[in-house]
Amino acid sequence: MTETFADGTSKVYTYSNKQEEANPQQPFMHTTPNYGNGLLESILTLDSLGNDVQLQEYNYTYKISPDTVHAFHYSFHGSTPILYNYNIHWPVQAYSHTLNYMDRYNEYSANFYDDDCRLRNSETSVGNQHLTKTYHYADDRTDAVSQEMRSRHMVGMPVETYLSTDKGIIRGQKNTYSLNEGKIVTSDEAILQTSVPLAANDCNGKFTQHVRYRNYTLGGNPMYVDNGIMGKVFLWSYADTYPVAEINGTTYDEVRRILSDGFIAALTSASKPTKEQLATVRALQNALPHANVTTYTYDTARGMTSICSPNGVTQKYEYDAGGKLICVKNTAGKVQERYAYTFNKFQSGSPSSITTTTMLDDTGTGKLEKVQYFDGFGRPVQMAYNGVMLGKDGTNTTNRTQSDYDALGREWRTWLPIAGTSLGYASTITSMARDRKAYYSNVYDALSRPTFVSSPGEDMQGKGKRKEYGTNDGNSVKKYRFSSGGIVGNSFYEKGELRMERITDEEGATLETYTDLLGNKVLERHDGDNDTYYIYNDAGLADLCTTAYVSGGRKS
């Protein structure tokens, strides 16, 4: 299948369509189903001239279901049922390859699954760089909670994830679960970060606590969360659905001693908290002066109706019958912001819009207005706002910005603010601008990556920032590492091993940025010969930044 876009670029999709094999044991069907037919095999992207830009290839393997399906059918002329058996073959993506002809970039990925079609290992390779992600599941553990998860078929989500290079494991994440009133909930999240790659059996004891969840409600909502820096207590209500208080800098035991277990249970189960319950929660700010207490109320059919901050300042929210926010009021009940909506099928003169009015005083005499207009796809296309400055006649002027999109929905032009006298939609913003080129414009390549951003202004036409994409050449980027004698850089990255982005500004100055497979910035090269290298340890963590400069025509 070929998909052709408005800019002339296209994508060619190839799907599996193999001849199915004859099967005499199934006289009615005559063939054995090929479960891979219809799977995507490749995507070839071409530019507007028909040149190959990028090829993505996919390959699959099949996992055979251990459960045999017993079936029967009747022949065309017979009345006796014919029995037959078969096993379902589940296709899973085992291999992918991305070849970018423009950037000379080759990336290979391989996936390995267990008999339950769960991903166990995912390997990615670019040149000499290799990354492996390893996944473990609840049935890999022997503790009681994990076994309970297995009995409840909660074995499809990874509970441990590891990232490793050829030298060993460099990252890890581990989740621990517990039973709470019959529900399985997360109790701990731990992470592994090491400066020295580890073997799999050396990771125990190297994880650090990242987040702890404690004191769950009957509905499975945590009432205490500790990220290792600060503890947070959450009190729930509205039938254990919404948090009505967030208390930073304290523990659940402190809050429980003040409120009592009975009060917390009644608050949690209440379909709507009473004024007395909310006042008791609010009083925690005085009882716990070292903590910060923020309280919330809701309209369960629409959304949040108020937030009271630790200093006692309250913001109230009101909605229309359709659930749209129409105003925000302060503690005294005075309107701070008001919202108005118009919905129209997009036409050049009357698009949909949201008007925001911000009050500058309690009377509403002083105010700022902003109108955001949207096209039929919901994209912001124009914004007008006032309160910028007084005109010569003493009246407020307005400013207007606009975003234009190309046929593929990408941002094409972004206009600088243009002065006006109205907040209404302007269908021809060009006629309002003194400079008809007062915008940034974007040019994209066949992969929808920006390649040129023009500078605004008629005098700057043809000038702007260019962006190029590619990979490193051989013997162009050094591999630095640490040794007992200091920094050593006696080798180079293999050709095509690093991604490169080059930005050329209006004055012709260039900045090249090289990144590795981990996404780490390896090198910044200014104007082709002024280098700043970023040096990482074996686990991919930054250790040092050093600058190489031109001396006698050579990088040193």
N, C-alpha and C positions, 0 to 999 in steps of 0.2 A: 504494500500500500504506500502511496506517495502522498505526502501532505505538503502543499505549496503555500507559502505565506505571501503577504502583500508586498514585502520588500524583494521578492524574487528568490529568496532562500527556500530550501525545501528539506524535508526529511523523508527518507525511504525506510519503511518498516518491513522486516521480513519475519514471517511466522512459520512455525513448524507445520508441515503438511505432508506427512509420510504415509505411504501405502500400508494399510493394515493387513496383517497376515491371516491367511485362511485357517480356520479352526474346525475340523470335522466333528469335534465334540459338541459344537454349537450349531446344529444344522439350520436353526431358524435365523441366527444372526450371521452365520457363515464366517465371520472374522472376529479376531480378538481386538478389542478396543485399544487404540494407541492413546494413552492418557496424556501424551506430550503434544498432540496436535492442537494447534491454536496458541502455543506458547511463543512469546517474543524471542527471536533468535538474534536480531541485530537491528541497530538504528544507524543509518548513514546520513550525516548532515552535509548538505552541499550549499555553496554560496550562490549568489545570483548569476554567476557565470557557469555554474554546473561543476565547479571544482570541488573535490572531496575536502571536507574540513575536519570531520571527526567521525570515527567509527567506534561504535559500542557493540560488543559481542557478548552473548550469553549462552551458557551451556547448562544442562540440567542432569541430575541423576534421579533415580527412582527408589523410593522406599516402599517395600511391599508390606501391606497390612498383614499382621499375623493372624487376623481373624478371617476365616474362610466364609465366603458368602455361598449359601446353598439356594439354588433357584431351579425353576422348571419352566418349560414352555411346551406348546403343542405344535406339531408339524402342520403344514398346510392342509393335509388330507387325513391326518390321523386323529384319533380320540384319546390315545394313551399319552399321558404326560411324559416328557423327556427331561430327566434330571441332569443337572450339570453344576459344577462348582467353579468359583473363581476368587481371586484375591485382588483387591484394589491396589493399584500402583500409584503412590503419591509422588508427583514430580516436585523437586526442590532445586533451587538455583545453586549449582555447585561451582560455577566458574564465570568470571566476567573479565573483559579486557577492554580498556579504553585506549584508543590510539588517536591522538590529536595531531593531525598533519600540519597544522599551522605552528604549533608550539614544539613539535618534535617530542611529544610527551607520551610515554608508554606506562600504563599502570595495569597491573594484574591483581586479581582478587580470587581467592578460593575459599569456599565454605564447606564445612564438614558437619554432618548431622548424625544424630543417633537414630535408633530404630523407631523412636517416637516422633521423628521429624523435627526435633529440637536442635537449634544451632549450637554446636559445641565449640568449634574453632572457626575463626575468620582471619584469613591471612591476606595481607596486602603487600605488594612488592613494587618498587620503582628502582631500577638499577641495583645497587648493592644495599639498598635500604629495605628492611623487612620488618613488618609489624604484625603481631598476632594477638587477637583478642580471644580469650578463653572464658567460657561460661559454665557455671555450676548451678544445679537446681536442687530443690528441696529434697528430692529422693536420693541425692548424693550424700546427704547428712544422715546421721544415726540418732540424733537427739529426739526426744519425745514429740516436740512441737513439729519438727520437720516430718516425722512419721505421720502425725495427724494431718498435716498439709497433704501428704501423699494420699491418705485415705479419703480426703475431700477433693482429690484431683486438682489440687493447687500446685501443679508441678510445671506449669508452662512459662513462668516468669523466672528469670535468673535471680539467684540470691547472692551469688558472688561473680564478679567480673574482674579479669586480669588483663593487663596490657603488657606485652613483652617484646623485646628485640632479640636479636641473635645472642645477646649476652645474658639475658635473663629477664625477670619480671621487673617492671619499672613503675607500674601503677596498679591500684586495686581498689575495689569497693565491695563491701560486705554488708548485707542486711540481716538482722536478727529479728525473729518473730516470737511472740508469746501469745498465750491464751488469755482472753479477757471475757468473762461471762459467756463462754462458749464461742466467742469470735476470735479469729486469728488476726492479730494486729502487729504492726511494726513496733519494735521496742528500741532498736538501736541501728544507726547507720555509721559505719566506720570506713575510713579511707586509708589507703597505703600509698605513701610517697617516700621514695628512697633515693639517696644519692648514689647508691651502689646497686646494680642489678642483682636480683636475688633468685636463687633456685626455688622451685615450687614448695619444697619442704622446709624452706627457711623463712616463709612468710608469717608463720604463726608467731604471735606476740609482737609483730611489727606494725599492726594496724593501730591507728589512733582514733579515738572517739570523735565523731563528727557531729552527730545529732542524737539526742536521747528523747524518747517519747514515753511518758509515764502517766499513770492515773487516768485511764480511759473511762469515758462514760459508758452506759449500757449500750448506747448506739454505736460505739466504736470511735468516738471522737477524743483526741488527746486533750487532757487538761493541763499537762505540763510538758514543755518542750525546752530542752537545754542544748544550745549549740556550742557549748564549751566556753563561751564568752559571757553570755547572759542567759538567765533562765526566764521563761515566759509562762505565765499561767493564763489559761483560757477558761472562761465560764460560759456555759452553753444554755440555751433556752429554746423557746418555740418548738417544743417537742423534740429537743435534742438535735436541732437542725442548724441553728445559726449561733455564732459566738456573740454574747452580749457584753463581754468584758475581755480586754487584753491587758495583763498586768506585767510589766517589765521590771526586772530587777528583784524578784522575790522567788519564793518556792511555794509549791502547792501546800506543803504542811503549814506554812505561815498563814496562808489564806484560809485553810480549813480550820485552824485554831480560832480564827476570828469569826468566821461565818457558821461553822458547824456542818457536819455531814448531812444532817437533815435539811438544812436550808439549801445546800448545794443540790441535793437530790430533788427537792421541790422545785427549785428554779429550773433545773435541767428538763424536768418532765412537763412543766407548764406549757400549755399551747400558746400562751402569751404572758410575758412577765407582768406582774402588777407594778403600780407606781411605788408601792412600799418595797418590793423586792429590788427594783432598780435603785431606789434611794439607798438601800442597805449596801448594795454593790458600790455605788458612787462614794459612800462614806469610807471605803477602803483607802482612798487617797490620804485621808487624815490619819487613819490607823496605821498605814505603812508609808511614812513620809519619805523613806529611801527608795520607794518604788514609783513607777509612773502608771497610772490607771487610765485607760481609755475605754469608754462604754459606747454601746451601739444599740439602736432600736431598728425594727424592720416592719414593713408591710409585706407579709409573706407572698402576696399576689403581685407586688411591684418591685420592691427592693428596699434598700436601706433608707430609713426615715430620719435618723439623726446620728451624729458623732459628737461625743463630749470628750474633749482632750484633757490631759492631766491638769492643766491650769484652769479648768472649769469652763472654758469657752466652748459653746455649742453651735454646731451647724445643723440646720434642719432642712430636709429635702421633701419637696412636694411633687406629685405626679399627676398627669391627666388620666382620663378614664382608660386610655390605651396603654398606660404604663410608661409614658415618656416623662422624663424629668422636666419640670416647667419652672421651678425656682429654688433658690437656696436662701435660707434666712439665717440671721445671727441669733445670739442668745436672747435679745430683746424682741425677736419676732420681726425685725425689719428685713426687707428683701435686700440681699447682697448681689445676687445674679438672677437674671430671668432668661428663659429660653423659649423661643417660638420656632415652630416648624412649618414648612410648606412642602408638600409632596406633589410633584407633577411629573408626568411622562416627559422625558427630556426634550425640550424644544429650545431653539436658539435664544428665545426671548424670555423664557420662564422656567428655569431649571429648579430642582428641589434645593432647599436651603435650610440652614439652622442659624437663627439670629441669637447672639449672646449679648445681653445688656448688663454691664457691670456698674453698680451704683457707687458714686464717689462720696455720697453723704446720706444721712438717714431719710431725707425728704425725697430723694430721687431726682433732685434738680440737676445735679451734676452727674453725668453718666458717660460711659464709653460704650459704643456699639460695634459689634463685629458680625458680619454676615458671611458665612461659608457656603458656597454654592457647590453642588455636586451634579455630575452628568448622569446619564441613564445607567451606567455601570457602578455607580456609587463612588466614583473617584472624585477627589476635590479638584475643581477646575478653576475656581476664582474665589478670592477673599477680599472683602472691602471692610475698612474700619475707619473710625473717625477719632477725634481727640488728638490729632497729630500736632497741629499748630493753628494759629489764627491767620486767616487770610487778610488781605489788605483792607477789606471791608469790615473786618472784625468778626467774621463768621468762621466756624470750624471748617477746615478742609478735610478731605478724606484721602486715604491711600488705598491702592488696589494692587494685588498681585495675582498672577495667573499661571497655571500649569497647563501646557498642551501635551497631548499624547500622540504617538504615531499609530499606524494601522495595526501594530502588534500589541498595543496597550502599554508601551514603554514610555517613560517620561522623555519628551522630546525637547520642549522649551520651557524654561522657568523665567518669568519676567521679573525685573526689578520693580520695586514699588513705584506706582504712577499716581500722581496727584489728581484729584477730582473734586466734585462737589456733591456727589450723591452716593448712597449705599446700594442703589439698585444695580441689577446685573447689567454689565456692559458687553454686548454681543460683539463689538468691534473695538477691542482694547488698543489696537494699533493706532487708530485715529486719535486716541487720547494721549499718546506718548509723543513728547517732543523729539525723542530719538526713536526711530522706527525699529532699531535693532537692540533695544534695551533688554536683552534677555541672554541667558546662557542656553546653548543648544547642545544636544548630545548626539553623537554618531555611534552606532553599535556595529559589531561584527556579526558573523553568521551564528555565533553562539550567544548572542544578546549581551555581550560584554561591552562596556563603553570603551571606545577607542579614541574619541576626541570630544573635548568640551570647549566650545568656543567662548571667548570672552565677550561680555556685553558691550554694546556701543557700535555705532556705524564706523567710527574710526578704528575699531579693533577687529573688524571683519577679517576672517582668515587667520586670526591669531587665537591662541588658546593653549590648553594642555592636552598633549597627546599621550595615550597610554598604549603600550605594546606588551604582548604576552609571549613567553617562550620558556626555554630551559637553559641551563648553563652549558657552555662549551667545555670541551676537554681542556685540562690544564688552565682553567680560568678562575676557579674558586678553590682556595686552599682549605684543607681539613686541619683545623687546629685542635689540639688536645693538651691536657696537662700531663707532665711527667715530673719525676723527682728533681729534674734540672730546670723546671719552669715550663713555659709554653713552647710546644713543638708544633711546627707546621711543615712537615716534610712530604706531604702527599696532597693530592687533589681529588675533588669529587669527580666521579665518573660522568662522562657526557650524558646530559639528559636526566641527571639524578635529582636536580633541584628545580623548583618552579621559579620563574623570573617574571617580574613586572617592571617595566621601564616607563617612567613619567618624564616627559620633556615639557618644560614650561614655556611661557611666551618668549623668554629671552634665550631659549636654546639650552638652558642648563638641564642636565639629566640626573635622575635618581633611579638606580636599579636596586631592587630588593629581591633577595634570594631566600627561599624558605624550603625546609626539608619536609619529609613525610609526616613528621609530628606536628607540622605547622609552625615550627620554631624559625624565627628569623636568623639566618646564618650570616648574611652579609648585606650591608648597604654600600653601594658604590656610587659616589658622586662624580659626575662629569667624566666617567670612564676610568679614573685612576686614583681617586681619593676614597680609600676603603675603610669601613668600620666593620670589624668581625665581632660576632657574638659567639662566645665559647660556652659550651654546655658540658656537663659531666655525662657519664655513660648512661644515666637515667633520664637524660633529656632536660635536666633542670639547668637554668642559666647560672654560670659561675662568674663570668667576667666579660667585659666589653673592652676591646682594644682597637686602636686605630693604626692602620698602615697608610703611609703617605708616600708621595713620589720623591725619590732622592736619586739624582743622577740618571733620571729616566727609567728607574726600576722601582717596583713596589718593594718596600722594605718594612 
